[in-house]
């Protein structure tokens, strides 16, 4: 059985192996990701994320990263990418 868990979004997030990220968003003043996970998975993997604001320079090789979601945070708009570890 799989469940959806919420994780605070930082540059590195420890997630169960096989976690499927569903979306990103804010609750209060904190940014989170929601992921579909197997709660019985014992192995965890550190996954890396990039948050880039609209109009800010994108100093990464964008084709090497996976777009996760766009987050609207008051007057700010953030674009979340997962760093490709391959």
Order of alpha helices (4+ residues) and beta strands (2+ residues): beta-beta-beta-beta-beta-beta-beta
